[in-house]
Amino acid sequence: MTMSLKRFFILSLGILPLFFYGCDDDNPANADNAPKPEMDIMISPQSGLSYGDKVSLTGTLTDEKNLKMYTILLKDGNETELYRKEQMLLGQSFQMNETFSIPLPKNAEIGDFKVEMILENSRDGKAIQSFDLTSLQIPTFNKLYLLLGNKSVVELLPNGDVFEVEETFPANVKGIISPTPANTGLYWGTSNGEIQTMAKDSILIGGDIEASCKITFNPKTFELTFGDRHGWTALPATDSYYILGTISGHWQDGEIKEEKAKMRMQGYESGNLRYYTWFPPEGEEVETGMWGSTAAGTFQLKKAGEDRFVLWDGNQIASGSAYDASKSFPVTAGGAFEIRVYFEEDECTKVTVMSNERTLEFTNEQVKANGVVMSNGIDFAGAQLQLKSGTNYIYEGEVELTKGESITSNTVDLSLCTPNKDLFAGGGNTNWTLTATTGKYFIQIDAFSGSSYARPANGYPDAIYMYGWSWAHSASGTAQSWQPESALPLVRVGDSFVYEGTCYVFSWAGDIAFILTNPTGNTKVELPNENFDANSSVLSGNPTHFSLPTTEGYYKISVDLKEGITISEGEPSIVTPNGSSKFTLRYTLQ
């Protein structure tokens, strides 16, 4: 090889890295001349805001090569940073949908604020967009709520500029302070030992031992003060109450109508205040235990050795001289619940049912379920559900819903409720989404237990309904026995005449039927079984019944009506297939 050729190769090897380096657009450039990313975003709302309100930033973020991150800043008129959110990105495009609550600073004043959006790409390019929030107002509060770590909710009532309450607090219990019992926005916690809004840590409320004290909080200065703590002294065993009724978690107990050792409550006193408490005992022996769990049912309280009873007349705490099952405290959920009864002098002031997840409180003024005062109605998807007659915390009604609609409630924490997965998505969240067809739905919600029931209201062709016995809506649900008001909705699949639903089937060899019309309407039309194929578990001897599987478990139940049916008017209604194909009923073990 000649010397000139060698020089050519050596020179080429030296130039090539520089060539490729210069062509790499992802390499950082000087920040002043780096290519900038682009954003097309908007903020909503931008006016009429108060501290604690939520603000949303939505839009599209793009870059020719690669997005790196965005930063959202909220600053006051002095450029003091009140909020910061950083989010890493990847790719050339990102659809932004960010919502945050405006923090309330200590000693806040009305003022103008700025939201700053900073978008960066991988080449050190940066784009900045600002939005002005003018005349941010100071919120006013009618009540505040202390949300404790044991899931109980304590109201703080206004007294001038402060909010206060006197209550008994468990040892070392922590909590946050919120304007709403469900903590849906602004709240006070602690950061580095200092009370701040939107802080990640809870506030220490309880002392070294369980004690009662007065708490005072100023939502402007964030000053939290505690009065003297009053400890509780145990009362002798002779000064106690017994729990009677049907809430024992041991199936052999049935209805307890007399004093039973395992149902005795332990009493405590502090001055003229007393309370009695009980935990469901462990163990499987019927005389001493109930596996540490209560059952759904009703209860009342009997003074030890005396014919003195604490009752519930449906609206207020009452007293009586004899056991009266019709005047009992209703509890619609079972579990590891502690029951307490409180007295001031000889007057019973409150009865509570508490677990780590749920609370129920009865007083002469109100009933509270999971910290929310139960009124005559609650909101659901922008409509009102009304209190069911004869109940204290079960609500129901018909609501127009749209497929894909986001469903919320300002009075009931939907994250504590269990939706029908055949109709809704979002279980465990405060927002549900309707996945079934648009239309009118019957909705029932138990604000304490979290159980919910929903069904399309209009029947065929939108839905059909299964009822019968040897099944339940869930493994822990109440076994059904021909109750049309709680029939299982089978919802239509697309534009077909296939209807599907999911339930839990017991091994008791039960049977079922399908209702074609509103199951609680004046006319109940059942689907005949004569046009079903040989594999559809038709129950001979009954024109509308079918047999359930005997293997216990969750099943998807699918009814295929092929070309559909016609239901004649008049009574009795005649159901006629629209085609010649045989219908099918199939059970699929999940």
C-alpha positions as CSV (number, residue, x, y, z in Angstrom):
1,M,0.0,0.0,0.0
2,T,1.4,3.4,-0.9
3,M,2.1,6.1,1.7
4,S,-0.6,8.4,0.2
5,L,-3.2,5.7,0.5
6,K,-2.3,5.0,4.2
7,R,-2.6,8.7,4.9
8,F,-6.0,8.7,3.3
9,F,-7.3,5.9,5.6
10,I,-5.8,7.5,8.7
11,L,-7.4,10.8,7.9
12,S,-10.8,9.1,7.2
13,L,-10.7,7.3,10.6
14,G,-10.1,10.6,12.3
15,I,-12.9,12.5,10.5
16,L,-15.6,9.8,10.7
17,P,-16.3,10.1,14.5
18,L,-16.6,13.9,14.1
19,F,-19.0,13.4,11.3
20,F,-21.3,11.1,13.3
21,Y,-21.0,13.2,16.4
22,G,-22.1,16.2,14.4
23,C,-25.1,14.3,13.0
24,D,-26.4,13.2,16.4
25,D,-29.4,15.5,17.1
26,D,-30.0,13.9,20.5
27,N,-26.7,15.2,21.8
28,P,-27.1,18.2,24.1
29,A,-26.5,21.6,22.4
30,N,-26.0,25.0,23.9
31,A,-29.2,25.8,25.8
32,D,-29.6,29.2,24.1
33,N,-29.8,27.8,20.6
34,A,-31.0,24.2,21.3
35,P,-34.2,23.2,19.4
36,K,-37.2,23.7,21.7
37,P,-40.0,21.3,22.3
38,E,-43.6,22.5,21.7
39,M,-46.7,22.5,23.9
40,D,-50.4,23.2,23.2
41,I,-51.9,23.3,26.6
42,M,-54.7,25.1,28.5
43,I,-55.5,25.6,32.2
44,S,-59.0,25.3,33.7
45,P,-60.4,27.0,35.6
46,Q,-58.4,30.2,35.5
47,S,-60.6,32.6,37.5
48,G,-63.0,32.5,40.4
49,L,-60.6,30.3,42.3
50,S,-59.9,29.8,46.0
51,Y,-57.1,28.2,47.9
52,G,-57.8,24.4,47.9
53,D,-59.6,24.4,44.5
54,K,-58.4,22.0,41.9
55,V,-56.8,23.2,38.6
56,S,-56.2,21.1,35.5
57,L,-53.5,21.4,32.8
58,T,-54.4,19.6,29.6
59,G,-53.0,19.5,26.1
60,T,-50.3,18.0,23.9
61,L,-46.6,18.1,24.4
62,T,-44.3,17.3,21.4
63,D,-40.7,17.3,20.2
64,E,-39.0,16.3,17.0
65,K,-36.7,13.9,18.7
66,N,-37.4,13.1,22.3
67,L,-39.2,14.7,25.3
68,K,-37.4,14.6,28.6
69,M,-39.6,16.0,31.4
70,Y,-42.1,18.7,32.4
71,T,-42.2,20.8,35.6
72,I,-45.3,22.5,37.0
73,L,-44.8,25.4,39.4
74,L,-47.2,27.5,41.3
75,K,-45.8,30.9,42.5
76,D,-47.2,33.8,44.4
77,G,-46.6,37.5,43.6
78,N,-43.2,37.3,45.4
79,E,-42.1,34.4,43.2
80,T,-42.4,32.1,46.3
81,E,-42.9,28.5,45.1
82,L,-46.0,27.0,46.6
83,Y,-46.3,23.8,44.5
84,R,-44.0,21.8,42.3
85,K,-44.6,18.7,40.2
86,E,-42.0,17.0,38.0
87,Q,-42.7,14.3,35.5
88,M,-40.2,12.4,33.4
89,L,-41.2,11.8,29.7
90,L,-40.1,9.6,26.8
91,G,-41.0,9.8,23.2
92,Q,-42.0,12.5,20.7
93,S,-45.5,13.2,21.9
94,F,-47.4,13.1,25.3
95,Q,-51.0,13.8,26.1
96,M,-51.0,15.8,29.3
97,N,-53.8,15.7,31.8
98,E,-52.6,16.9,35.2
99,T,-54.8,18.1,38.1
100,F,-53.5,19.6,41.4
101,S,-55.0,21.4,44.4
102,I,-53.9,24.9,45.2
103,P,-52.2,24.7,48.6
104,L,-53.4,27.0,51.3
105,P,-50.4,28.8,53.0
106,K,-50.3,29.9,56.6
107,N,-51.9,33.3,57.1
108,A,-53.0,33.3,53.5
109,E,-54.3,36.5,51.8
110,I,-56.2,37.3,48.7
111,G,-53.7,37.6,45.8
112,D,-52.5,36.9,42.3
113,F,-50.7,33.7,41.4
114,K,-48.9,32.2,38.4
115,V,-48.8,28.7,37.1
116,E,-45.6,28.0,35.2
117,M,-45.2,25.1,32.8
118,I,-41.6,24.1,31.9
119,L,-41.1,21.5,29.1
120,E,-37.7,20.1,28.3
121,N,-36.3,17.8,25.6
122,S,-33.3,15.6,25.6
123,R,-31.2,18.2,23.7
124,D,-31.5,20.8,26.6
125,G,-34.2,22.6,24.7
126,K,-36.7,24.3,27.0
127,A,-40.1,25.9,26.4
128,I,-42.0,27.8,29.1
129,Q,-45.6,28.9,29.3
130,S,-47.3,30.8,32.1
131,F,-50.9,31.3,33.2
132,D,-52.1,33.9,35.6
133,L,-54.6,33.1,38.4
134,T,-56.0,36.4,39.6
135,S,-57.6,37.3,42.9
136,L,-57.2,33.9,44.6
137,Q,-59.8,33.9,47.4
138,I,-59.4,32.5,51.0
139,P,-61.9,29.6,51.6
140,T,-64.4,29.7,54.4
141,F,-65.3,26.6,56.3
142,N,-68.6,25.6,58.1
143,K,-67.0,22.5,59.6
144,L,-63.7,20.8,59.7
145,Y,-63.1,17.0,60.1
146,L,-60.4,15.2,61.9
147,L,-59.8,12.0,59.8
148,L,-58.0,9.5,62.1
149,G,-55.8,6.6,61.2
150,N,-58.4,4.2,62.7
151,K,-60.9,5.3,60.1
152,S,-63.0,7.3,62.5
153,V,-64.0,10.8,61.6
154,V,-64.5,13.5,64.2
155,E,-66.2,16.8,63.5
156,L,-64.6,20.1,64.6
157,L,-67.2,22.8,65.1
158,P,-66.7,26.5,64.7
159,N,-66.1,28.8,67.6
160,G,-65.1,32.2,66.4
161,D,-61.9,31.9,64.3
162,V,-61.2,28.4,65.5
163,F,-62.7,24.9,65.3
164,E,-62.8,22.6,68.3
165,V,-64.0,19.3,69.7
166,E,-63.7,17.3,72.9
167,E,-63.3,13.6,72.2
168,T,-61.6,10.4,73.4
169,F,-58.6,9.6,71.3
170,P,-56.7,6.2,71.1
171,A,-53.1,6.2,72.3
172,N,-50.7,7.6,69.6
173,V,-53.4,7.8,66.9
174,K,-52.5,10.1,64.0
175,G,-54.8,11.9,61.5
176,I,-55.2,14.8,59.1
177,I,-57.6,17.7,59.2
178,S,-59.9,18.2,56.2
179,P,-62.9,20.4,55.2
180,T,-64.7,17.3,53.9
181,P,-65.2,13.9,55.6
182,A,-64.0,12.1,52.5
183,N,-60.8,14.2,52.1
184,T,-61.4,15.1,48.5
185,G,-59.1,18.1,48.2
186,L,-57.5,20.4,50.6
187,Y,-56.2,19.0,53.9
188,W,-53.7,19.7,56.7
189,G,-50.9,17.3,57.6
190,T,-47.3,17.7,58.8
191,S,-44.0,18.2,57.0
192,N,-40.8,18.1,59.1
193,G,-43.0,18.5,62.2
194,E,-44.8,21.6,60.9
195,I,-48.5,21.7,60.1
196,Q,-49.0,22.5,56.4
197,T,-51.6,21.9,53.8
198,M,-51.2,19.0,51.4
199,A,-48.3,17.7,53.6
200,K,-47.5,14.0,53.3
201,D,-47.3,13.0,57.0
202,S,-50.2,12.8,59.5
203,I,-50.5,14.8,62.7
204,L,-50.0,13.1,66.0
205,I,-53.3,13.4,67.9
206,G,-53.3,10.7,70.6
207,G,-51.2,10.8,73.8
208,D,-49.3,8.0,75.4
209,I,-52.5,6.4,76.6
210,E,-56.1,6.6,75.5
211,A,-57.6,9.8,76.9
212,S,-60.1,12.5,76.2
213,C,-59.1,16.0,75.6
214,K,-60.2,19.2,73.8
215,I,-58.6,20.0,70.4
216,T,-58.6,23.5,68.9
217,F,-57.4,24.3,65.4
218,N,-57.1,27.7,63.6
219,P,-57.3,27.1,59.8
220,K,-55.6,30.5,59.1
221,T,-52.6,30.3,61.4
222,F,-52.5,26.5,61.4
223,E,-52.2,26.6,65.2
224,L,-53.3,23.3,66.8
225,T,-53.7,23.1,70.6
226,F,-54.6,20.3,73.0
227,G,-56.4,20.7,76.3
228,D,-55.7,18.6,79.4
229,R,-55.8,14.9,78.7
230,H,-58.1,13.0,81.0
231,G,-57.3,9.3,81.4
232,W,-59.9,6.5,81.9
233,T,-60.2,4.2,84.9
234,A,-61.5,0.7,84.5
235,L,-64.9,-0.1,86.1
236,P,-65.5,-3.3,88.0
237,A,-66.9,-6.3,86.1
238,T,-70.3,-5.8,87.9
239,D,-70.7,-2.4,86.2
240,S,-71.0,-3.5,82.6
241,Y,-73.3,-4.0,79.6
242,Y,-74.0,-7.1,77.5
243,I,-74.6,-7.2,73.8
244,L,-77.7,-9.0,72.6
245,G,-79.0,-9.7,69.1
246,T,-77.9,-11.4,65.9
247,I,-74.4,-10.0,65.3
248,S,-72.4,-12.9,66.8
249,G,-69.9,-14.3,64.3
250,H,-70.5,-17.8,65.5
251,W,-73.3,-19.5,63.5
252,Q,-74.4,-21.5,66.5
253,D,-75.3,-18.5,68.6
254,G,-78.2,-17.4,66.4
255,E,-80.2,-14.7,68.2
256,I,-78.8,-13.9,71.7
257,K,-81.5,-12.7,74.0
258,E,-79.9,-13.2,77.4
259,E,-76.6,-12.2,79.0
260,K,-73.7,-14.3,77.7
261,A,-70.2,-14.1,79.1
262,K,-68.5,-13.6,75.8
263,M,-70.7,-10.6,75.0
264,R,-69.8,-8.6,78.1
265,M,-68.5,-5.1,77.6
266,Q,-65.7,-3.6,79.7
267,G,-66.4,-0.2,81.2
268,Y,-64.2,2.9,81.9
269,E,-64.9,6.2,83.5
270,S,-63.5,9.7,83.6
271,G,-65.3,12.2,85.9
272,N,-69.0,12.0,84.9
273,L,-68.2,10.3,81.6
274,R,-68.3,6.5,81.0
275,Y,-67.9,4.3,78.1
276,Y,-68.2,0.5,77.6
277,T,-66.3,-1.4,74.9
278,W,-66.3,-4.9,73.4
279,F,-64.3,-6.8,70.8
280,P,-65.5,-10.0,69.2
281,P,-63.5,-12.8,71.0
282,E,-61.2,-15.2,69.2
283,G,-61.7,-19.0,69.3
284,E,-64.2,-21.4,67.8
285,E,-66.0,-22.7,70.9
286,V,-69.5,-21.3,70.9
287,E,-69.5,-20.4,74.6
288,T,-66.3,-18.3,74.4
289,G,-65.5,-17.3,70.8
290,M,-66.6,-16.2,67.3
291,W,-63.3,-16.3,65.4
292,G,-62.7,-12.6,66.2
293,S,-65.4,-11.4,63.9
294,T,-69.0,-10.2,64.1
295,A,-71.8,-10.9,61.5
296,A,-74.1,-8.5,59.8
297,G,-77.2,-8.2,61.9
298,T,-78.8,-6.2,64.7
299,F,-77.9,-5.6,68.3
300,Q,-79.0,-3.8,71.5
301,L,-77.4,-3.4,74.9
302,K,-78.5,-4.7,78.4
303,K,-77.2,-3.4,81.7
304,A,-75.6,-6.3,83.7
305,G,-78.0,-7.9,86.1
306,E,-80.8,-5.4,85.4
307,D,-83.7,-5.0,83.1
308,R,-82.3,-1.8,81.5
309,F,-81.8,-1.8,77.8
310,V,-80.2,0.7,75.3
311,L,-82.3,0.6,72.1
312,W,-82.6,2.3,68.8
313,D,-86.1,3.4,67.7
314,G,-85.1,4.0,64.1
315,N,-84.2,7.7,64.7
316,Q,-83.0,8.1,68.3
317,I,-81.3,6.2,71.1
318,A,-84.0,4.9,73.4
319,S,-84.3,3.0,76.7
320,G,-86.5,0.1,77.6
321,S,-87.1,-2.5,80.2
322,A,-87.2,-5.6,78.0
323,Y,-85.5,-7.1,74.9
324,D,-87.2,-5.7,71.8
325,A,-85.8,-7.0,68.4
326,S,-87.7,-4.3,66.5
327,K,-85.7,-1.6,68.3
328,S,-82.2,-2.7,67.5
329,F,-79.1,-1.0,66.0
330,P,-78.7,-2.2,62.4
331,V,-75.2,-3.3,61.2
332,T,-75.0,-4.4,57.6
333,A,-71.4,-5.6,57.6
334,G,-69.5,-8.2,59.6
335,G,-65.9,-8.2,60.6
336,A,-63.5,-7.3,63.4
337,F,-65.7,-4.5,64.7
338,E,-65.3,-2.9,68.1
339,I,-68.6,-1.8,69.7
340,R,-68.7,1.1,72.1
341,V,-71.5,2.8,74.1
342,Y,-70.9,6.3,75.7
343,F,-72.7,7.8,78.7
344,E,-72.8,11.3,80.3
345,E,-74.1,10.8,83.8
346,D,-76.9,8.2,83.1
347,E,-77.7,9.4,79.6
348,C,-76.5,7.3,76.6
349,T,-75.1,9.8,74.1
350,K,-73.5,7.6,71.4
351,V,-73.2,4.1,70.2
352,T,-70.3,3.3,67.7
353,V,-69.3,0.3,65.6
354,M,-65.6,0.6,64.5
355,S,-63.0,-1.3,62.5
356,N,-59.8,-0.3,60.7
357,E,-61.8,0.3,57.6
358,R,-65.4,1.4,58.5
359,T,-67.2,3.3,61.2
360,L,-70.9,3.6,62.2
361,E,-72.1,6.1,64.8
362,F,-75.6,6.5,66.3
363,T,-76.6,9.6,68.3
364,N,-79.8,11.4,69.1
365,E,-79.0,14.0,66.5
366,Q,-77.8,11.9,63.6
367,V,-76.3,8.7,62.1
368,K,-72.8,8.8,60.6
369,A,-71.4,6.1,58.3
370,N,-67.7,6.2,57.6
371,G,-67.6,9.8,58.9
372,V,-70.4,11.1,56.7
373,V,-73.7,12.4,58.3
374,M,-76.6,10.4,56.8
375,S,-79.3,12.8,55.4
376,N,-82.4,12.1,53.4
377,G,-80.4,11.9,50.2
378,I,-77.0,11.5,48.7
379,D,-75.6,12.6,45.4
380,F,-74.6,10.0,42.8
381,A,-73.6,10.8,39.2
382,G,-75.1,14.3,39.5
383,A,-78.5,12.9,40.7
384,Q,-80.0,12.2,44.1
385,L,-80.5,8.8,45.7
386,Q,-83.1,8.8,48.5
387,L,-82.9,7.2,51.9
388,K,-84.6,3.8,51.7
389,S,-87.7,3.6,53.9
390,G,-87.0,2.0,57.2
391,T,-83.2,2.3,57.0
392,N,-80.6,4.7,58.3
393,Y,-77.8,4.6,55.7
394,I,-79.1,2.7,52.6
395,Y,-79.9,4.9,49.6
396,E,-81.6,4.1,46.3
397,G,-83.2,5.6,43.2
398,E,-83.2,5.6,39.4
399,V,-80.4,7.6,37.5
400,E,-79.8,8.3,33.8
401,L,-76.3,7.1,33.0
402,T,-74.2,7.4,29.8
403,K,-71.7,4.7,28.7
404,G,-68.2,5.9,29.4
405,E,-69.4,8.5,32.0
406,S,-67.2,9.2,35.0
407,I,-69.4,8.7,38.1
408,T,-68.6,10.4,41.4
409,S,-70.3,11.3,44.7
410,N,-69.5,14.2,47.0
411,T,-71.2,12.6,50.0
412,V,-70.2,8.9,49.8
413,D,-66.6,7.7,49.3
414,L,-67.1,5.4,46.3
415,S,-63.7,3.8,47.0
416,L,-65.2,2.1,49.9
417,C,-68.1,0.7,47.8
418,T,-68.0,-2.4,45.6
419,P,-69.5,-1.8,42.1
420,N,-71.0,-4.5,39.8
421,K,-68.0,-5.4,37.5
422,D,-70.4,-6.3,34.7
423,L,-71.7,-2.7,34.7
424,F,-68.9,-0.5,36.0
425,A,-65.1,-0.1,36.0
426,G,-63.1,1.6,38.8
427,G,-63.7,-0.5,41.9
428,G,-61.5,0.8,44.7
429,N,-61.5,4.3,43.3
430,T,-63.5,7.4,44.0
431,N,-64.5,7.5,40.3
432,W,-66.4,4.8,38.6
433,T,-67.0,4.5,34.8
434,L,-70.1,3.0,33.3
435,T,-69.1,0.2,30.9
436,A,-72.6,-1.0,30.1
437,T,-75.1,0.6,27.7
438,T,-76.5,4.1,28.1
439,G,-79.9,4.3,29.9
440,K,-81.8,4.5,33.1
441,Y,-80.4,2.5,36.0
442,F,-81.7,1.5,39.4
443,I,-78.9,2.1,42.0
444,Q,-78.8,1.1,45.7
445,I,-75.8,2.0,47.9
446,D,-75.1,1.0,51.5
447,A,-73.0,3.9,52.8
448,F,-71.7,1.8,55.7
449,S,-70.9,-1.6,54.3
450,G,-70.0,-0.4,50.9
451,S,-72.2,-2.9,49.2
452,S,-74.0,-1.6,46.1
453,Y,-76.5,-2.9,43.7
454,A,-77.3,-1.7,40.2
455,R,-79.4,-2.9,37.2
456,P,-80.7,-1.4,34.0
457,A,-84.2,-0.3,34.7
458,N,-86.0,-1.1,31.5
459,G,-85.5,-4.8,30.9
460,Y,-85.4,-6.5,27.5
461,P,-83.7,-5.8,25.1
462,D,-81.2,-3.8,27.3
463,A,-81.0,-6.5,30.0
464,I,-82.6,-9.5,31.5
465,Y,-82.6,-10.5,35.2
466,M,-81.8,-13.8,37.0
467,Y,-83.3,-14.7,40.3
468,G,-83.7,-18.0,42.2
469,W,-81.8,-19.7,45.1
470,S,-78.3,-21.1,45.9
471,W,-76.4,-18.1,44.6
472,A,-75.2,-14.6,45.7
473,H,-73.8,-11.5,44.2
474,S,-70.4,-12.3,45.8
475,A,-68.8,-15.1,47.8
476,S,-69.4,-13.0,51.0
477,G,-72.8,-11.7,49.9
478,T,-76.2,-12.7,51.2
479,A,-77.6,-16.0,49.7
480,Q,-80.5,-15.2,47.4
481,S,-83.9,-16.9,47.6
482,W,-86.3,-15.8,44.8
483,Q,-85.9,-12.0,45.6
484,P,-86.7,-10.1,42.4
485,E,-85.7,-6.8,44.0
486,S,-82.1,-8.0,44.1
487,A,-82.1,-10.0,40.8
488,L,-78.8,-10.3,38.9
489,P,-78.7,-8.2,35.8
490,L,-77.4,-9.9,32.7
491,V,-76.4,-7.1,30.3
492,R,-76.6,-7.1,26.5
493,V,-73.3,-7.8,24.6
494,G,-73.1,-5.2,21.8
495,D,-75.9,-5.4,19.3
496,S,-76.4,-9.2,19.8
497,F,-79.1,-10.8,21.9
498,V,-76.5,-12.4,24.2
499,Y,-76.8,-11.4,27.9
500,E,-74.1,-12.0,30.5
501,G,-73.6,-11.5,34.2
502,T,-71.3,-12.8,37.0
503,C,-72.3,-14.2,40.4
504,Y,-71.3,-16.7,43.0
505,V,-73.0,-20.1,43.0
506,F,-73.3,-22.3,46.0
507,S,-73.2,-26.1,45.9
508,W,-76.8,-26.6,47.0
509,A,-78.3,-27.6,43.6
510,G,-80.5,-24.6,43.3
511,D,-82.6,-23.4,40.4
512,I,-83.2,-20.1,38.7
513,A,-85.4,-18.2,36.3
514,F,-85.0,-15.1,34.0
515,I,-87.2,-12.1,34.2
516,L,-87.6,-10.1,31.0
517,T,-89.2,-6.9,32.4
518,N,-88.4,-4.6,35.3
519,P,-88.2,-7.2,38.2
520,T,-90.0,-4.9,40.6
521,G,-92.6,-3.6,38.1
522,N,-96.3,-4.4,38.2
523,T,-95.9,-7.1,35.5
524,K,-93.1,-9.7,35.8
525,V,-92.6,-11.7,32.6
526,E,-90.4,-14.8,32.8
527,L,-88.4,-16.4,30.0
528,P,-89.9,-19.8,29.0
529,N,-87.3,-22.6,28.8
530,E,-89.0,-24.6,26.0
531,N,-86.9,-23.1,23.2
532,F,-83.5,-23.8,24.8
533,D,-81.1,-26.5,23.6
534,A,-80.4,-29.8,25.3
535,N,-77.3,-28.5,27.1
536,S,-79.0,-25.5,28.8
537,S,-79.8,-27.2,32.2
538,V,-83.6,-26.9,31.7
539,L,-85.4,-28.0,34.9
540,S,-88.1,-30.4,33.8
541,G,-91.6,-29.9,35.2
542,N,-91.4,-26.1,35.4
543,P,-91.8,-24.0,32.2
544,T,-89.4,-21.2,33.2
545,H,-86.8,-22.8,35.6
546,F,-83.2,-23.9,35.0
547,S,-80.8,-25.8,37.2
548,L,-77.6,-24.2,38.6
549,P,-74.2,-26.0,38.7
550,T,-73.4,-27.8,41.9
551,T,-69.6,-27.0,41.9
552,E,-69.2,-23.9,44.1
553,G,-67.5,-20.8,42.7
554,Y,-67.9,-17.7,40.6
555,Y,-69.6,-18.2,37.2
556,K,-70.2,-16.1,34.2
557,I,-73.8,-16.8,33.1
558,S,-74.5,-16.3,29.4
559,V,-77.9,-16.5,27.8
560,D,-78.0,-16.4,24.0
561,L,-81.4,-15.5,22.6
562,K,-80.1,-15.8,19.0
563,E,-82.4,-13.6,16.8
564,G,-84.2,-12.2,19.8
565,I,-87.8,-12.5,21.1
566,T,-91.1,-10.7,20.9
567,I,-93.1,-10.0,24.1
568,S,-96.8,-9.6,23.5
569,E,-98.9,-7.0,25.3
570,G,-101.7,-7.9,27.6
571,E,-101.9,-10.5,30.3
572,P,-100.6,-13.0,30.3
573,S,-97.7,-11.9,28.0
574,I,-96.6,-14.4,25.4
575,V,-92.9,-14.7,24.6
576,T,-92.1,-15.7,21.0
577,P,-88.7,-16.4,19.4
578,N,-87.9,-14.2,16.4
579,G,-86.1,-17.1,14.7
580,S,-85.8,-20.9,14.6
581,S,-82.5,-21.2,16.3
582,K,-82.4,-22.8,19.8
583,F,-81.5,-20.5,22.7
584,T,-78.5,-21.5,24.9
585,L,-77.7,-21.1,28.6
586,R,-74.1,-21.6,29.6
587,Y,-72.3,-21.5,32.9
588,T,-68.5,-20.8,32.8
589,L,-66.6,-21.3,36.0
590,Q,-64.2,-18.3,36.5
